[in-house]
Structure formats: C-alpha cells, structure tokens
C-alpha cells in the first residue's frame, strides 16, 4: 500500500491531465451514447487545476463521490446497451456500437484508476468527512464511555 501512496503522491500534479485525456475519450463516446462523463471530467479538471489549496478539499471530496457513483452508472449502461445492441437483427451502425462499447470499457477502467488516485490522494479529507461512527470503525478505535 505504501508503494501505491508513493505513486499517487508523486503523480498527483499530473492527475488534471489525466482528466483531460478522459474527457477526450468521452467525446468519442458521444457518437452513440449520451455521455455525461465529458462534463464530469471537465469538472474534475477544473477542481484539480484551479483549486490547489487545502481549503478546497471539499470540492475534491464531492468529485470523488461523483466519480464513484458514475462508475456504477457506467457499469449498468455498458451491460444494458451491449446486450441490446448485440441483439439487433439488422444493425447498420455495428462498428460505431462496437467502438462505443469498447471505449466505454476502457473509460470504465481508466475511471476506476482515477478513482483510486483521487481516493488515495485525498483519503485524509474523505475520512474526516465521514460520520463519526464510521471513522471510529476505520480507525479501529472505539471510545470508552464511563457510566455516570
């Protein structure tokens, strides 16, 4: 885990360029998919590029949760549409559909990687934003209460 943390800390400043690359990939997916990821990655780029100070960590936490939620939405979309498109008797856009599904899987993998990068890089902020009882479980610490 220490190697992952060291890698994330070393490349944290390059994460904004990774979001731009993901936005470019999302542009291609817009050929046959209403892709909200383009807006998500533009927002993530803005957060990482314009908000360098520690005071803006709440925006980075929101970005982490948005990426996490949209990861599940992407998975549902990929499974649903790949099944529907593969079941078409006559599909004049087979190549486009195949490429969009392929790039959606690639985008899913890269989004998972970006979620890992954001999660490890901002773990202290994410953990401090969680409810107290969940923080105690993560810290494996249970406060002892006196009977008064």
C-alpha positions as CSV (number, residue, x, y, z in Angstrom):
1,X,0.0,0.0,0.0
2,X,2.9,2.3,0.7
3,X,4.0,2.0,-3.0
4,X,0.6,3.0,-4.1
5,X,0.6,6.0,-1.8
6,X,4.1,7.0,-3.0
7,X,3.0,6.6,-6.7
8,X,-0.2,8.7,-6.1
9,X,1.7,11.5,-4.3
10,X,4.4,11.6,-7.0
11,X,1.8,11.9,-9.8
12,X,-0.9,13.9,-8.1
13,X,0.0,17.0,-10.0
14,X,-0.5,15.1,-13.3
15,X,-4.0,14.0,-12.4
16,X,-5.5,17.0,-14.1
17,X,-4.0,16.0,-17.4
18,X,-5.4,12.5,-16.9
19,X,-8.9,14.0,-16.5
20,X,-8.4,15.9,-19.8
21,X,-7.5,12.7,-21.6
22,X,-10.6,11.0,-20.2
23,X,-12.7,14.0,-21.4
24,X,-11.3,13.4,-24.9
25,X,-12.2,9.8,-24.7
26,X,-15.7,10.8,-23.6
27,X,-16.0,13.0,-26.7
28,X,-15.7,9.9,-28.9
29,X,-18.3,8.0,-26.8
30,X,-20.8,10.8,-27.6
31,X,-21.2,9.3,-31.1
32,X,-23.7,6.9,-29.8
33,X,-24.0,7.5,-26.1
34,X,-25.3,10.5,-24.1
35,X,-22.1,10.7,-22.2
36,X,-22.2,12.8,-19.0
37,X,-18.6,11.8,-18.4
38,X,-17.4,14.7,-20.5
39,X,-18.9,17.1,-18.0
40,X,-17.7,15.1,-15.1
41,X,-14.1,15.1,-16.3
42,X,-14.2,18.8,-17.2
43,X,-15.4,19.4,-13.6
44,X,-12.7,17.2,-12.2
45,X,-10.1,19.1,-14.3
46,X,-11.4,22.4,-13.0
47,X,-11.2,21.1,-9.4
48,X,-7.7,19.8,-9.7
49,X,-6.4,22.7,-11.9
50,X,-8.0,25.7,-10.2
51,X,-8.3,24.6,-6.6
52,X,-4.8,23.8,-5.4
53,X,-5.2,24.9,-1.8
54,X,-6.2,22.7,1.1
55,X,-9.3,24.9,1.7
56,X,-10.9,23.4,-1.4
57,X,-10.6,19.8,-0.3
58,X,-14.4,19.7,0.0
59,X,-14.7,20.1,-3.8
60,X,-12.3,17.2,-4.3
61,X,-14.4,15.1,-1.9
62,X,-17.5,15.9,-4.0
63,X,-15.6,15.0,-7.1
64,X,-14.6,11.6,-5.5
65,X,-18.2,10.8,-4.7
66,X,-19.4,11.8,-8.2
67,X,-16.8,9.6,-9.8
68,X,-17.7,6.7,-7.6
69,X,-21.5,7.0,-8.3
70,X,-21.0,7.4,-12.0
71,X,-18.7,4.4,-12.1
72,X,-21.7,2.2,-11.1
73,X,-23.9,4.1,-13.6
74,X,-21.4,3.4,-16.4
75,X,-21.4,-0.3,-15.5
76,X,-25.2,-0.5,-15.8
77,X,-25.1,1.4,-19.1
78,X,-22.4,-0.9,-20.6
79,X,-24.2,-4.1,-19.7
80,X,-27.6,-2.9,-20.8
81,X,-26.6,-1.4,-24.1
82,X,-24.1,-4.0,-25.1
83,X,-26.9,-6.6,-24.6
84,X,-29.4,-4.6,-26.5
85,X,-27.1,-3.7,-29.4
86,X,-25.8,-7.2,-29.8
87,X,-29.4,-8.5,-30.1
88,X,-30.3,-6.3,-33.0
89,X,-31.2,-8.3,-36.2
90,X,-30.1,-5.5,-38.6
91,X,-27.7,-3.0,-37.2
92,X,-26.3,-0.5,-39.7
93,X,-24.1,1.0,-37.1
94,X,-22.4,-2.1,-35.8
95,X,-18.9,-0.6,-36.0
96,X,-19.9,2.5,-34.1
97,X,-21.7,0.5,-31.5
98,X,-18.8,-1.9,-31.1
99,X,-16.3,1.0,-30.7
100,X,-18.5,2.9,-28.2
101,X,-18.8,-0.3,-26.0
102,X,-15.1,-0.9,-26.3
103,X,-14.2,2.7,-25.4
104,X,-16.8,2.6,-22.6
105,X,-15.0,-0.4,-21.1
106,X,-11.7,1.4,-21.5
107,X,-13.2,4.5,-19.9
108,X,-14.6,2.4,-17.1
109,X,-11.1,1.0,-16.4
110,X,-9.5,4.5,-16.5
111,X,-12.2,5.9,-14.3
112,X,-11.5,3.2,-11.8
113,X,-7.9,4.1,-11.9
114,X,-8.7,7.8,-11.4
115,X,-11.0,7.0,-8.5
116,X,-8.1,5.1,-6.9
117,X,-5.8,8.1,-7.5
118,X,-8.3,10.6,-6.0
119,X,-9.2,8.3,-3.2
120,X,-5.7,7.6,-2.1
121,X,-4.6,11.2,-2.6
122,X,-7.5,12.7,-0.7
123,X,-8.0,9.9,1.8
124,X,-7.5,12.1,4.9
125,X,-10.1,14.5,3.7
126,X,-12.6,11.8,2.7
127,X,-12.2,10.0,6.0
128,X,-12.7,13.2,8.0
129,X,-15.9,13.9,6.1
130,X,-17.4,10.5,7.0
131,X,-19.8,10.1,10.0
132,X,-18.1,9.7,13.4
133,X,-19.1,6.1,14.0
134,X,-17.7,5.1,10.6
135,X,-14.5,7.0,11.3
136,X,-14.1,5.0,14.5
137,X,-14.6,1.7,12.6
138,X,-12.0,2.8,10.1
139,X,-9.6,3.7,12.8
140,X,-10.4,0.5,14.7
141,X,-10.9,2.7,17.7
142,X,-13.9,2.6,20.0
143,X,-14.2,5.3,22.5
144,X,-14.9,4.0,26.0
145,X,-17.8,5.7,27.8
146,X,-18.0,6.0,31.5
147,X,-21.1,5.1,33.3
148,X,-22.1,8.3,35.1
